[in-house]
Each structure stands twice: as structure tokens, then as C-alpha cells.
């Protein structure tokens, strides 16, 4: 078994010669064997034990066993205790998931930059593959437990449980057994006690076959990951949205992975993202509606913005109230998203026209009601002398302003109507006629 551990460490470049490593020590057979094997191979070993306080006296027994074992072997041990059940209730999560997250978080803190060795075996990997298979998964789930994930390493991943038990017997080392491992109320235990033995009757080397499958699938995933990164680079836009064309053009195997990666990058937890959600996103990419949308987990929404796709979280669109405009003034509004400056031009002052900078005849403005607001139903604007007035709604559609952005554009208006609109233009009836002039400048962020 020790030779197998040595080969696995070398095959996946887990540790350098003499590199210190922290072992996640539960007191069970697998972690005890891992601790002994790494010491036998000459690695400086430390250990960490987390008492989850889930099994009463049995949890305390496990802690005491780990303390005694490490004291006898001269291994530095860190022990922490957490009330996982209370934490799970407080967070509204399952006990198993809470225990896993807390365990890895505490391990990372205790490691202080060292590699962390966990005692997952080939049997654990086979059970994981079967669990993912029946629950529904893709190639990444079928690949099982990765040998290396960041600073987490799994030197026992090619070792079967029977080898672990034989090794411990050969060195006269005892271990503790978690009584919940016998409870078939847990799905993994049912797989371990019923499905795996049946598979081994058909194929004794089923665990090793699953390990080889994982290696092949991870190799494929590495190749696809490069294509996904290239697709994302093509799709990225400076405003945080994603161009649709690159996503539509790539192979579906790349597109589905890219969509998951885009969601993760935009802050959405992926644990509740299903194949149905990915299918809905693909339908959104093909939709003929330029402002279509679909709901996603955790309060996220995917929105079409004509040729772009944007992911937004519930509550990200602030309420934008009307703000009076005092002349002269310069104001930053609506959580810093817009800045509006207004001032009366001197008689001979030159006006430099630019995008979203307008020169208005002061005689056409009711300064008492002058304000900056968002659009209202019935807003109209006449952009040229030769054309008639049009509704702001139709203009925004013609200009292909995304639906989600239309309610955020700054509208300068008074009681008689619209004066100018951000990214659209100025009503020509407000153009200078030889009298006093005022400059309005709108900057969006």
C-alpha cells in the first residue's frame, strides 16, 4: 500500500521530497493509514482533527484516539471542536454539507500554506461516481474525486479499502469506526453496502476502472477548458455583459461549460444550477426577442440585451427618484451611476458640442420645475426640425437600447416636457434662438 501511495504522489506531483503536509485525521482506518504511510515515506507530517460534536460520546472517543495516536507517534496535532448541528440550523443548510464546508475551512486555516492530505480511497471515488450518476451529472461529476484540488491532495486515491485494512493489520495499528457508516438511511452507505458489492461480483476491479475513467475525463475537461477560456475572451464586453455570437457559434460542449463559468464569474453559486437552467439559457441565446429573460437560482436573472447577455442579481436595480436641478450645479446621482452638470453660458462663451452635452435656449425652460428623472409613460421628443415628435419608448427601441437600461437613462425635463435624454439627444424645440443659453452635460458610469 505504501508503494501505491508513493506512485500516486509521483503521478500527480502532489508533494516534493521532504515537503511538510497536514493530514486530515478522523481516527478512521483510512486517515490513520494515510498518516502512517506518509511518515513511512519520509514526509514531515502534522495532523488536524475536527470534532463535529454530532455523535456525543463517540465523537469525544474519536478525538481522544487521535490525541493518543499522535502523542505516541510524535506528530503535532491540532484539534478543534464545532457544533455542526447548531451551525446547520442557523444557516438553514444540511448537516452533512455544513460539516464538509466547516471541515475544509478549518483545515485551510490550520495548514497555514501547507498541502492538506485527505484520506479518500478508490472505494470512496467509486461511490462518488455512482452517487453522481444516479443523481444526474455530466462528465465532471463522472470523473469522481480529483487527485489534486488546489492545495488538497489525495494520496490514497488509488488504494482500495481492503488494502488499507490489510496494511493497518500488518503494522498492528488499530482505528476507530464511525457508527453512522452502518446506517443505510444515508445514500452513500446504501451504495457502499449494496451497489458496490454487486458491481464487484461482476468486475472485481470496478474501483480501479472508475479511477481510470476519471483520469480520461479530466484529460478531456482540460482540453475543453482551454476552448471555454477562448470563448469567454471573445464574448467579454467592457460593460460586464457577454456577446452572444461567440457563445452561439461554439460547439454545445463548450457553450454549456462557458455558460456555467460565466455565471460563476458573475457571482452566482452553482450548487443549484441544473441542466434545465442551462437549456433555458441556450434558448435565450436563440430567442428572437431582443429583451427576453429567464430566471435562475439564488435570485439571478439572465437578460438579453439585443446582441448581448447579462446576468443580474435581484435588487441590483436601484430606485431612481426625480432630482430637482439647480442652475448652476454639478450633481452625482443614483448611487454614482450618473453625473449631471448645468450652467448658463456667458454671452461670448464657446459651446463645444459632444455626445450627451446639449446647448439649450434658457427662454424655453421652466427653471422652477427643471429636474433630472427617468422616463415616464407618454414622454415624447422631437430630435430634428424635419421630423415629427416621437415617443421616447419607440426611439429607445429603434436605437436598440436594452430594455433593462431604458429605465436607468437620465431624462432632463421641466413641466412642459422632455428637454434632453441621455444617449438619445435634445428636443429641437429647445435649441438656442439668439438669447441666453444653458449647457447640460450628462455622464453615465
C-alpha positions in Angstrom: 0.0 0.0 0.0 2.8 2.4 0.8 4.3 1.8 -2.6 1.0 2.6 -4.2 0.8 5.9 -2.2 4.3 6.7 -3.4 3.4 6.1 -7.0 0.2 8.2 -6.7 2.1 11.1 -5.2 4.6 11.0 -8.1 2.0 10.5 -10.8 0.1 13.7 -9.8 3.0 15.7 -8.5 1.4 16.0 -5.1 4.4 16.6 -2.9 8.1 17.4 -3.2 10.6 15.3 -1.4 10.7 16.4 2.3 7.7 18.7 1.9 5.6 19.1 5.1 2.0 18.1 4.8 -1.1 18.3 7.1 -3.2 15.1 7.4 -6.9 15.4 7.9 -7.2 12.8 10.7 -10.6 11.5 11.7 -9.3 8.4 13.5 -10.9 6.1 11.0 -8.9 3.4 9.1 -8.3 5.4 6.0 -6.9 8.6 7.7 -4.8 6.5 10.2 -3.3 4.5 7.3 -2.6 7.8 5.4 -0.8 9.2 8.4 1.4 6.1 8.8 2.1 5.9 5.0 3.3 9.5 4.7 5.5 9.1 7.7 6.9 5.9 6.2 7.7 7.8 3.0 9.7 10.4 5.0 7.4 13.4 4.8 7.2 15.8 7.8 3.6 15.2 8.9 1.3 17.3 11.1 -2.3 16.3 11.8 -5.7 18.1 12.2 -8.8 16.6 13.9 -12.2 18.4 13.9 -14.7 17.2 16.5 -18.1 17.8 14.9 -19.9 17.1 18.2 -22.5 15.2 16.2 -22.2 11.7 17.9 -21.9 12.6 21.6 -19.5 10.3 23.5 -18.4 8.6 20.2 -17.2 12.0 18.9 -15.2 12.5 22.1 -13.8 8.9 21.8 -12.5 9.7 18.3 -10.8 12.9 19.5 -9.2 11.1 22.4 -8.0 8.3 20.0 -6.4 10.9 17.6 -4.7 12.7 20.6 -3.2 9.4 21.9 -2.1 8.2 18.4 -0.3 11.5 17.6 1.3 11.6 21.0 2.7 8.1 20.6 4.0 8.9 17.0 5.3 12.3 17.9 3.1 14.0 15.4 2.0 17.6 16.1 -1.8 17.6 16.3 -4.3 20.5 16.1 -7.8 19.7 17.5 -10.9 22.0 17.1 -14.5 21.4 18.2 -17.5 22.9 16.4 -21.2 22.4 16.9 -22.1 21.5 13.4 -25.8 20.8 14.1 -26.3 24.2 15.5 -24.4 25.8 12.6 -26.5 23.9 10.1 -29.8 25.1 11.8 -28.5 28.7 11.9 -27.5 28.6 8.2 -30.5 26.6 7.0 -28.3 24.0 5.4 -28.0 20.2 5.7 -25.8 18.8 8.4 -23.5 16.9 6.0 -22.9 19.9 3.7 -22.3 22.2 6.7 -19.8 19.7 8.2 -17.9 19.4 4.9 -17.6 23.2 4.4 -16.6 23.8 8.0 -14.1 20.9 7.9 -12.3 22.2 4.8 -12.4 25.8 6.1 -10.7 24.8 9.4 -8.2 22.6 7.5 -7.2 25.6 5.3 -6.7 27.8 8.4 -4.7 25.1 10.3 -2.5 24.3 7.3 -1.0 27.8 7.0 0.0 27.2 3.4 1.0 23.6 3.7 -0.6 20.9 1.4 -3.5 19.1 3.0 -3.8 15.4 2.6 -7.3 13.8 2.8 -7.8 10.1 3.0 -10.2 9.5 0.1 -9.7 6.0 -1.3 -10.5 4.3 -4.6 -13.7 2.9 -2.9 -14.7 6.5 -2.0 -14.2 7.5 -5.6 -16.3 4.7 -7.0 -19.1 5.5 -4.5 -18.9 9.2 -5.5 -19.1 8.3 -9.3 -22.2 6.1 -8.7 -23.8 8.8 -6.5 -23.3 11.4 -9.2 -24.5 9.0 -11.9 -27.9 8.3 -10.2 -28.4 11.9 -9.2 -27.7 13.2 -12.7 -24.4 14.6 -13.7 -22.1 15.5 -16.6 -18.5 14.4 -17.3 -17.1 16.4 -14.5 -19.3 14.5 -12.0 -18.4 11.2 -13.6 -14.7 12.0 -13.2 -15.2 11.5 -9.5 -12.8 12.8 -6.8 -9.9 14.8 -8.3 -6.5 13.6 -7.0 -5.4 17.3 -6.6 -7.6 20.3 -6.0 -5.6 23.4 -5.1 -3.6 22.5 -2.0 -5.8 19.5 -1.3 -4.1 16.2 -2.2 -5.4 12.6 -2.0 -2.6 10.1 -1.9 -4.8 7.1 -1.2 -7.0 7.6 -4.2 -5.6 4.5 -6.0 -5.7 2.4 -2.8 -8.7 0.2 -2.1 -10.2 -0.1 1.4 -9.2 -3.8 1.7 -5.6 -2.7 1.2 -5.9 -0.1 3.9 -7.2 -2.7 6.4 -4.5 -5.2 5.5 -1.8 -2.5 5.9 -3.1 -1.5 9.3 -3.2 -5.1 10.4 0.3 -5.7 9.2 1.7 -2.9 11.4 -0.6 -3.7 14.4 -2.4 -0.3 14.3 -6.0 -0.1 15.5 -8.5 2.6 14.5 -12.0 3.8 15.4 -15.2 3.2 13.4 -17.9 5.8 12.9 -21.2 4.0 13.8 -23.1 6.1 11.2 -21.2 4.3 8.5 -23.6 1.3 9.1 -26.8 3.4 8.7 -28.3 2.8 5.3 -30.5 5.8 5.7 -27.6 7.7 4.2 -27.5 7.3 0.4 -23.7 6.8 0.2 -23.9 4.0 2.8 -26.6 2.2 0.7 -24.4 2.5 -2.3 -21.4 1.1 -0.3 -23.3 -1.8 1.2 -25.5 -2.9 -1.7 -24.4 -1.4 -5.1 -20.6 -1.7 -4.8 -20.6 -5.4 -3.7 -22.9 -6.2 -6.7 -20.5 -4.4 -9.1 -17.5 -6.2 -7.6 -19.2 -9.5 -8.3 -19.4 -8.5 -11.9 -16.0 -6.8 -12.1 -13.6 -7.2 -9.1 -11.5 -4.2 -10.3 -14.5 -1.8 -10.6 -12.9 0.8 -8.3 -9.8 0.9 -10.5 -11.9 1.1 -13.6 -13.7 4.1 -12.2 -10.3 5.7 -11.4 -9.1 5.2 -15.0 -12.4 6.7 -16.2 -11.8 9.8 -14.0 -8.3 10.3 -15.4 -9.6 10.2 -19.0 -12.5 12.5 -18.3 -10.3 15.0 -16.5 -8.0 15.0 -19.5 -10.9 15.8 -21.8 -12.0 18.5 -19.4 -8.6 20.1 -19.5 -8.8 20.3 -23.3 -12.4 21.7 -23.2 -11.4 24.2 -20.5 -8.9 25.8 -23.0 -11.7 26.2 -25.5 -14.0 27.6 -22.9 -11.5 30.3 -21.9 -11.0 31.3 -25.5 -14.8 31.6 -26.0 -15.1 33.7 -22.9 -12.3 36.0 -24.0 -14.2 36.6 -27.3 -17.5 37.1 -25.6 -16.3 39.5 -22.8 -17.5 43.2 -23.0 -16.2 46.2 -21.1 -19.7 46.8 -19.6 -19.9 43.4 -17.9 -22.2 41.8 -20.4 -21.3 39.0 -22.8 -21.5 39.0 -26.6 -24.0 36.3 -27.7 -22.4 35.5 -31.1 -19.3 33.7 -29.8 -21.5 31.6 -27.4 -23.8 30.6 -30.3 -21.0 29.7 -32.7 -19.1 27.2 -30.5 -19.8 23.5 -30.0 -22.5 22.8 -27.4 -19.9 21.0 -25.2 -18.0 24.3 -25.0 -21.1 26.5 -24.8 -22.7 24.8 -21.8 -19.4 24.9 -19.9 -18.9 28.5 -20.8 -22.4 29.4 -19.5 -21.6 27.8 -16.2 -18.3 29.6 -16.0 -19.9 33.0 -16.8 -22.5 32.6 -14.1 -19.8 31.6 -11.6 -17.7 34.6 -12.6 -20.7 36.9 -12.2 -21.1 35.7 -8.6 -23.8 33.0 -8.8 -23.4 29.9 -6.7 -23.6 26.9 -9.0 -24.8 24.2 -6.5 -28.5 24.6 -7.6 -27.9 25.1 -11.3 -29.5 22.3 -13.3 -29.4 21.0 -16.8 -32.9 22.7 -17.2 -31.4 26.1 -16.4 -28.6 25.6 -18.9 -31.2 24.6 -21.5 -33.2 27.8 -20.8 -30.0 29.9 -21.2 -29.3 28.2 -24.6 -32.9 29.0 -25.6 -32.3 32.6 -24.5 -29.3 32.8 -26.8 -31.5 31.8 -29.8 -34.5 33.9 -28.8 -36.0 36.3 -31.4 -37.0 38.6 -28.6 -34.2 41.2 -28.1 -35.2 41.7 -24.5 -36.1 38.2 -23.4 -35.1 36.9 -20.0 -35.1 33.8 -17.8 -34.9 33.2 -14.0 -32.0 31.4 -12.4 -31.3 30.2 -8.9 -30.3 32.5 -6.0 -32.2 35.5 -7.3 -30.3 35.8 -10.5 -31.8 36.6 -13.9 -30.3 36.2 -17.4 -31.3 39.0 -19.7 -30.9 39.5 -23.5 -29.8 43.0 -24.4 -30.1 42.6 -28.2 -26.7 41.0 -29.1 -25.5 40.7 -25.5 -26.3 38.5 -22.5 -26.2 39.9 -19.0 -26.6 38.2 -15.6 -28.1 40.4 -12.8 -29.0 39.7 -9.2 -32.3 40.6 -7.6 -32.1 44.0 -6.0 -29.3 45.3 -8.2 -31.6 47.8 -10.0 -31.9 50.8 -7.6 -34.9 53.0 -7.5 -34.1 56.3 -9.3 -36.1 59.2 -7.9 -36.5 62.6 -9.7 -34.0 65.2 -8.5 -34.5 69.0 -9.0 -31.8 70.7 -11.0 -30.5 74.0 -9.6 -28.6 76.2 -12.1 -25.6 76.2 -11.9 -24.9 72.8 -10.3 -23.0 69.6 -10.7 -24.6 66.5 -9.1 -23.7 62.8 -8.9 -27.0 60.9 -8.8 -28.5 57.4 -8.3 -25.6 55.7 -6.4 -23.0 57.3 -8.5 -24.3 56.0 -11.8 -25.0 59.4 -13.4 -23.5 62.8 -13.1 -25.4 65.9 -14.4 -23.9 69.4 -14.7 -25.7 72.5 -15.8 -24.6 76.1 -16.1 -25.6 79.2 -18.1 -23.1 80.1 -20.8 -21.6 83.5 -20.9 -22.6 85.7 -23.9 -19.4 85.0 -25.9 -18.6 81.6 -24.4 -18.0 78.9 -27.0 -20.1 75.8 -26.7 -18.3 72.6 -27.6 -20.8 70.0 -28.7 -20.1 66.4 -27.8 -22.1 63.2 -27.1 -24.5 63.9 -24.2 -23.7 67.6 -24.0 -26.5 69.9 -25.0 -26.9 73.6 -25.6 -30.4 74.8 -24.6 -32.3 78.1 -25.0 -32.9 79.4 -21.5 -36.1 81.0 -22.7 -37.7 77.6 -23.3 -37.0 76.3 -19.8 -39.2 76.5 -16.6 -36.4 76.6 -14.1 -38.8 76.0 -11.1 -39.7 72.5 -12.4 -36.4 71.7 -14.0 -35.3 68.2 -13.0 -33.5 65.0 -13.9 -35.6 61.9 -13.8 -36.2 58.6 -15.6 -38.6 58.1 -18.4 -42.4 58.3 -18.0 -45.3 56.9 -20.0 -46.1 59.4 -22.7 -42.7 61.1 -22.9 -42.1 62.5 -26.4 -39.2 64.2 -28.1 -38.6 65.8 -31.4 -35.0 65.4 -32.5 -35.0 67.2 -35.9 -36.8 70.1 -37.5 -37.8 68.0 -40.4 -39.2 65.1 -38.4 -42.2 65.0 -36.0 -42.1 64.2 -32.4 -41.9 60.5 -31.4 -42.5 58.7 -28.2 -39.4 58.1 -26.2 -40.4 54.4 -25.9 -40.2 53.9 -29.7 -36.9 55.8 -30.0 -35.3 53.6 -27.4 -36.4 50.5 -29.3 -35.2 51.9 -32.6 -31.8 52.7 -31.0 -31.7 49.2 -29.6 -31.2 50.4 -26.1 -31.6 47.2 -23.9 -34.9 47.1 -22.0 -33.0 46.8 -18.7 -31.2 50.1 -19.4 -34.1 52.2 -20.6 -35.4 52.9 -17.1 -32.0 54.0 -16.0 -31.4 56.7 -18.6 -31.3 60.3 -17.3 -34.1 62.4 -18.7 -33.8 66.2 -18.3 -37.3 67.7 -18.2 -39.5 70.5 -16.9 -43.3 70.8 -16.6 -43.7 71.4 -20.3 -41.9 68.1 -21.3 -38.7 66.5 -22.2 -35.6 68.7 -22.8 -32.9 66.0 -23.4 -32.4 62.3 -22.9 -29.1 60.5 -22.1 -27.8 58.6 -25.2 -30.7 59.9 -27.4 -30.5 63.7 -27.9 -32.2 67.0 -27.3 -35.6 68.2 -28.3 -35.1 70.6 -31.2 -37.7 73.0 -29.8 -35.2 73.8 -27.1 -32.4 74.8 -29.5 -30.8 78.3 -29.0 -32.7 81.2 -30.7 -30.2 84.0 -30.0 -31.0 84.6 -26.3 -29.3 83.2 -23.2 -28.0 79.7 -23.4 -27.5 76.9 -20.9 -25.2 73.9 -21.2 -26.4 70.5 -19.9 -23.9 67.6 -19.6 -24.8 64.1 -18.7 -22.2 61.5 -17.9 -23.1 57.8 -17.2 -20.9 55.3 -15.3 
